[in-house]
């Protein structure tokens, strides 16, 4: 699966730059810079699993993935009443 397909599987928003995500109100989390396409999908999967768990627990409102040519970054939309750091 490609990073976009992985994001779609987890019903995550996809952004093409960190700036686009932050402009939409999302908070950036980890960034992975994999060496090849296979590792990029693996990195995206890892980020999505962590964010999915937070969403299922109600810690975040929405999850997303910033997909750039040589790196992927997780992001989330905080709950309106959330003041926690993720």
Rosetta blueprint (number, residue, H / E / L):
1 X L
2 X L
3 X H
4 X H
5 X H
6 X H
7 X H
8 X H
9 X H
10 X L
11 X L
12 X L
13 X E
14 X E
15 X E
16 X L
17 X L
18 X H
19 X H
20 X H
21 X H
22 X H
23 X H
24 X L
25 X L
26 X L
27 X E
28 X E
29 X E
30 X E
31 X E
32 X E
33 X L
34 X L
35 X L
36 X L
37 X H
38 X H
39 X H
40 X H
41 X H
42 X H
43 X H
44 X H
45 X H
46 X H
47 X H
48 X H
49 X H
50 X H
51 X H
52 X H
53 X H
54 X H
55 X H
56 X H
57 X L
58 X L
59 X L
60 X E
61 X E
62 X E
63 X E
64 X E
65 X E
66 X E
67 X E
68 X E
69 X L
70 X L
71 X E
72 X E
73 X E
74 X E
75 X E
76 X E
77 X E
78 X E
79 X L
80 X L
81 X L
82 X L
83 X L
84 X L
85 X L
86 X L
